[in-house]
């Protein structure tokens, strides 16, 4: 039986709802814990205009990028660390749950509330400092990732973490989920660029971790404890982030493969030849078909897969690496290799890759974006087993992802109102998780556990791992008011 099925019914992440039914929202004064006195305290701390309780306002904060919904009772819009601290002191005093939220682009249900307060951090959106001498930036959590990247590049610097939602996602959300993206193979993930944090704890106290130095081994690594904790241990109000010099140039190669397996096996050969691409992405035939139908840019829809490989660095080295990559792709079975000669050609290729999630919903209305990672050498086997699942079940599944670092995103599209197919989808999601762990991988490479993957977490970390996490959670949040229900650490 599916681990997401309990007592014969689906145990959802958040609360799912058919499109033809309204979302039910709990309004203050209608059976919620936020009585009028608590609302007045919050309004006194921040002002009435930044305490939202109307049904229309709450509806906007009831969803994320999944197909589930939560139930906020009030939305708070702080503009400073002091205000976040004040809200948490009030929440702790009354035992009110608080769910931190950035742009709501999460794919694991991590920002879906379970009643109580949604603490929207989007107004804390200042880039406080770009320090060229020390290669760092100091930012508030509501800064949009792409805005930081642009500000760094204007100073000749580079912030490598590049989640697919970078044009709208926020740094605070990236830190909460330890976001990744296509450039992780060469440059690493968000945690590799966080030097220090300012964090408001569950009781309103303010904690500072790390600092402005790359080396820092004073005491426990509290910075890394917070990164990836999904808002369950504290609320980030400021981040000091490492920057690196901007690469001189970059080049993109697209290799077309008649066989998906050949594309999957190319990765290992590229690494063996001493090339470390900045990006190494795969798109299967379904991705190519739906994106071409969406963009009409001449993608090779007859191919079983394409690889998109980016190299960067000094100009002479980049040209050499692009030639080596193109040769390896031909040797491994590519029928065609296209080397982008201009930034415009390169952008066209990447626009195709970024459009998959939007384009795939042409097939069916409900998209379930999976996220698993395996050792890169196991990618060919992982893809073969995903293909087998797709053929066995007849489900519509697109396979794409960051094969350089072993992170795949098998996306299933379905219709939430088709309960027979949804039951089949649940079984497939269970199987994908099991296969990833069997191959030495992980349940999530970059989307987080949230509520969607909480039923599986113990499969990966074990009973002792869960116990240790729960002890940490209780130590920092004894009332369990910070982002309750996520990772099942407050069960």
Buried (B, 14 or more C-beta within 10 A) or exposed (E): EBBBBEEEEBBBBBBBBEEEEEBEBBBBEEEBBBEEEBBEBBBEBBEEEBBBBEEEBBBEBBBBBBBBBBBBBBBBBBBEBBBBBBBBBBBBEBEBBBBBBBBBBBBBBBBBBBBBBBBBBBBBBEBEEBBEEBBBBBBBBBBBBBBBBEBBEEBEBBBBBBBBBBBBBBBBBBBBBBBBBBBBBBBBBBBBBBBBBBBBBBBBEBBEBBBBEEEBEEEEEBBBBBBBBBBBBBBBBBBBBBBEEBBEBBBBBBBBBBBBBBBBBBBBBBBEEEBBBBBBBBBBBBBBBBBBEBBEEEBBBEBBBBBBBBBBBEEEBBBBBBBBBBEBBBEBBBBBBBBBEEEEBBEBBBEBBBBBBEBBBEBBEBBBBBBBBBEBBBBBBBBEBBBEBBEEBEBBBBBBBBBBBBBBBBBBBBBBEEEEBBEBBBBBBBBBBBBBBEBEBBBBBBBBBBBBBBBBBBBBBEEEEBEEBBEBBEEBBEBBBBBBBBBBBBE
